């Protein structure tokens, strides 16, 4: 048995636009509602949600039966956590709050077996179909997506150096934390935030580095993709449910006599 290709890894490397959805409700049932929609990628969030390894496992199992590639945002740049997620079969990892070249190198190392990294070796895991995938150790590097999230002005200023670290597949800009870092807390769409992000992103795009982000404005998401961003998440499961619930109630109450 051979290791399956990761469509997302190869798509962003080829510059194909990938539309994503943030998954934060920690439910395999909710994941099953969203999976058939056909997003190119889904981000299962462990940093800002109460996900644990078992809930992530259930969601990975759901997305495995769909055309959507599931990426997991680990809680922190922690080699033990990354090892466990990769053994569970996560096809990619988004590392939050990467601040330097050294931290980028640590993130990549967590996804690599020795002598190129520090990932512990275990044969009978879900990732290897419990020992059945014969070429797993030879091919896992080329199929695993390593994304680094830049969330401060200092990190954005080092974007080119961080992106140049061998093994990095893409750079993700976090507008909410960048906004907070520059004194615009709660204002991720403030022009000053994007005046910082966009020039850095364009420098990376010019070098052929896949660039992504999360925004909740679908028109702005489209704009970013048209400007050269490769992978953009355009909503979250929680925000979609909240907005739809509010809109439905407002519509019905608004029609009462």
For each residue, the residues with C-beta under 8 A, 3 or more apart:
1: 129 132 133 134
2: 133 134 135 139
3: 133 135 136 139 140 143
4: 143
5: 9 10 143
6: 9 10 69 91 92 143 144 145
7: 10 11 40 67 69
8: 11 12 18 40 41 69 71 91 92 145 231
9: 5 6 12 13 69 91 92 142 143 144 145 169
10: 5 6 7 13 14
11: 7 8 14 16 18 40
12: 8 9 15 16 18 145 169 170 210 212 230 231
13: 9 10 169 210
14: 10 11
15: 12 208 210 230
16: 11 12 230
17: 225 229 230 231 232
18: 8 11 12 40 41 212 230 231 232
19: 39 40 41 221 225 231 232 233 234
20: 39 40 41 42 43 212 214 231 232 233 234
21: 34 37 39 41 42 43 68 233 234 235 236 237
22: 42 43 45 214 233 235 236 237
23: 30 31 34 42 43 44 45 59 70 236 237
24: 45 48 49 51 236 237 238
25: 30 49 237 238 241
26: 30 49 50 51 55 59
27: 30 31 55 58 59
28: 31 32 55 58 59 61 62
29: 32 33
30: 23 25 26 27 33 34 237
31: 23 27 28 34 35 42 44 58 59 62 63
32: 28 29 35 36 62
33: 29 30
34: 21 23 30 31 37 39 42 237
35: 31 32 42 62 63 65 66 68
36: 32 66
37: 21 34 68
38: 66 67 68
39: 19 20 21 34 42 68
40: 7 8 11 18 19 20 68 69 231
41: 8 18 19 20 21 68 69 70 71 231 233
42: 20 21 22 23 31 34 35 39 63 68 69 70 71
43: 20 21 22 23 71 72 73 94 214 233
44: 23 31 51 56 59 60 70 71 72 73
45: 22 23 24 48 49 51 72 73
46: 49 51 52 56 72 73 74 75 81
47: 73 74 75 76 96
48: 24 45
49: 24 25 26 45 46
50: 26 55
51: 24 26 44 45 46 55 56 59
52: 46 55 56
53: 56 57 84 85 88
54: 57 58
55: 26 27 28 50 51 52 58 59
56: 44 46 51 52 53 59 60 72 85 88 90
57: 53 54 60 61 88 126
58: 27 28 31 54 55 61 62
59: 23 26 27 28 31 44 51 55 56 62 63 70
60: 44 56 57 63 64 70 72 88 89 90 126
61: 28 57 58 64 65
62: 28 31 32 35 58 59 65 66
63: 31 35 42 59 60 66 68 69 70
64: 60 61 70 89
65: 35 61 62
66: 35 36 38 62 63
67: 7 38
68: 21 35 37 38 39 40 41 42 63
69: 6 7 8 9 40 41 42 63 91 92 145
70: 23 41 42 44 59 60 63 64 90 91 92
71: 8 41 42 43 44 90 91 92 93 94 145 147
72: 43 44 45 46 56 60 85 90 92 93 94
73: 43 44 45 46 47 93 94 95 96 149
74: 46 47 77 78 81 82 85 93 94 95 96
75: 46 47 78 81 96
76: 47 81 96 97
77: 74 95 96 97 98 103 106 107 110
78: 74 75 81 82 110
79: 82 83 106 109 110 118 119
80: 83 84
81: 46 74 75 76 78 84 85
82: 74 78 79 85 86 93 107 110 111 119
83: 79 80 86 87 110 119 120
84: 53 80 81 87 88
85: 53 56 72 74 81 82 88 90 93
86: 82 83 89 90 93 111 119 127 140 144
87: 83 84 122 125 126 127
88: 53 56 57 60 84 85 125 126 127
89: 60 64 86 125 126 127
90: 56 60 70 71 72 85 86 93 127
91: 6 8 9 69 70 71 143 144 145
92: 6 8 9 69 70 71 72 144 145 146 147 169
93: 71 72 73 74 82 85 86 90 107 110 111 144 145 146 147
94: 43 71 72 73 74 147 148 149 172
95: 73 74 77 98 107 146 147 148 149
96: 47 73 74 75 76 77 149 151 174
97: 76 77 149 151 152 155 177
98: 77 95 103 104 107 148 149 150 155 162
99: 103 152 154 155 158
100: 103 104 155 158 162
101: 104 105 158 161 162 165
102: 105 106
103: 77 98 99 100 106 107
104: 98 100 101 107 108 148 162 165 168
105: 101 102 108 109 165
106: 77 79 102 103 109 110
107: 77 82 93 95 98 103 104 110 111 146 148 168
108: 104 105 111 112 117 146 165 166 167 168
109: 79 105 106 112 116 117 118 119
110: 77 78 79 82 83 93 106 107 117 118 119
111: 82 86 93 107 108 117 119 141 144 146 167
112: 108 109 116 117 118 119 141 167
113: 116 117 119 121 137
114: 117 118 119
115:
116: 109 112 113 141
117: 108 109 110 111 112 113 114
118: 79 109 110 112 114
119: 79 82 83 86 109 110 111 112 113 114
120: 83
121: 113 137
122: 87 125
123: 128 131
124: 128 130 131
125: 87 88 89 122 128 130
126: 57 60 87 88 89 129 130
127: 86 87 88 89 90 133 136 140
128: 123 124 125 131 132 133 136
129: 1 126 132 133
130: 124 125 126
131: 123 124 128
132: 1 128 129
133: 1 2 3 127 128 129 136
134: 1 2
135: 2 3 138 139
136: 3 127 128 133 139 140
137: 113 121 140
138: 135
139: 2 3 135 136 142 143
140: 3 86 127 136 137 143 144
141: 111 112 116 144 167
142: 9 139
143: 3 4 5 6 9 91 139 140
144: 6 9 86 91 92 93 111 140 141
145: 6 8 9 12 69 71 91 92 93 169 170
146: 92 93 95 107 108 111 167 168 169 170
147: 71 92 93 94 95 168 169 170 171 172 212
148: 94 95 98 104 107 162 163 168 170 171 172
149: 73 94 95 96 97 98 172 173 174
150: 98 155 156 158 159 162 171 172 173 174 178 200
151: 96 97 155 174 177 178 181
152: 97 99 155 156 177 178 181
153: 156 157 178 181 182 196
154: 99 157 158
155: 97 98 99 100 150 151 152 158 159 162
156: 150 152 153 159 173 178 196 197 200
157: 153 154 200
158: 99 100 101 150 154 155 161 162
159: 150 155 156 162 163 171 200 201 203 204
160: 163 164 200 203 204 207
161: 101 158 164 165
162: 98 100 101 104 148 150 155 158 159 165 168 171
163: 148 159 160 168 171 204 207 209
164: 160 161 168
165: 101 104 105 108 161 162 168
166: 108
167: 108 111 112 141 146
168: 104 107 108 146 147 148 162 163 164 165 171 209
169: 9 12 13 92 145 146 147 210
170: 12 145 146 147 148 209 210 211 212 230 231
171: 147 148 150 159 162 163 168 201 204 209 210 211 212
172: 94 147 148 149 150 211 212 213 214 231
173: 149 150 156 178 197 200 201 211 212 213
174: 96 149 150 151 177 178 213 214
175: 178 179 188 189 193 194 197 213 214 215
176: 179 180 188
177: 97 151 152 174 180 181
178: 150 151 152 153 156 173 174 175 181 182 188 193 196 197
179: 175 176 182 184 185 186 187 188 190 193
180: 176 177 183 184 185 186
181: 151 152 153 177 178
182: 153 178 179 192 193 196
183: 180
184: 179 180 187 188 190 192 193
185: 179 180
186: 179 180
187: 179 184 190 193
188: 175 176 178 179 184 193 215
189: 175 193 194 215 217 220
190: 179 184 187 193 194
191: 194 195
192: 182 184 195 196
193: 175 178 179 182 184 187 188 189 190 196 197
194: 175 189 190 191 197 198
195: 191 192 198 199
196: 153 156 178 182 192 193 199 200
197: 156 173 175 178 193 194 200 201 213
198: 194 195 201 202 227
199: 195 196 202 203
200: 150 156 157 159 160 173 196 197 203 204
201: 159 171 173 197 198 204 205 211 228 229
202: 198 199 205 206 227 228
203: 159 160 199 200 206 207
204: 159 160 163 171 200 201 207 209 211
205: 201 202 208 209 211 228 229
206: 202 203
207: 160 163 203 204
208: 15 205
209: 163 168 170 171 204 205
210: 12 13 15 169 170 171 230 231
211: 170 171 172 173 201 204 205 228 229 230 231
212: 12 18 20 147 170 171 172 173 229 230 231 232 233
213: 172 173 174 175 197 224 229 232 233
214: 20 22 43 172 174 175 232 233 234 236
215: 175 188 189 220 221 224 232 233 234
216: 234 235 236 239
217: 189 220 221
218: 221 222 234 235
219: 222 223
220: 189 215 217 223 224
221: 19 215 217 218 224 225 232 233 234
222: 218 219 225 226 234
223: 219 220 226 227
224: 213 215 220 221 227 229 232
225: 17 19 221 222 229 230 232
226: 222 223
227: 198 202 223 224
228: 201 202 205 211
229: 17 201 205 211 212 213 224 225 232
230: 12 15 16 17 18 170 210 211 212 225
231: 8 12 17 18 19 20 40 41 170 172 210 211 212
232: 17 18 19 20 212 213 214 215 221 224 225 229
233: 19 20 21 22 41 43 212 213 214 215 221 236
234: 19 20 21 214 215 216 218 221 222
235: 21 22 216 218 239 240
236: 21 22 23 24 214 216 233 239 240
237: 21 22 23 24 25 30 34 240 241
238: 24 25 241 242
239: 216 235 236 242 243
240: 235 236 237 243 244
241: 25 237 238 244 245
242: 238 239 245 246
243: 239 240 246 247
244: 240 241 247 248
245: 241 242 248 249
246: 242 243 249 250
247: 243 244 250 251
248: 244 245 251 252
249: 245 246 252 253
250: 246 247 253 254
251: 247 248 254 255
252: 248 249 255 256
253: 249 250 256
254: 250 251
255: 251 252
256: 252 253
257:
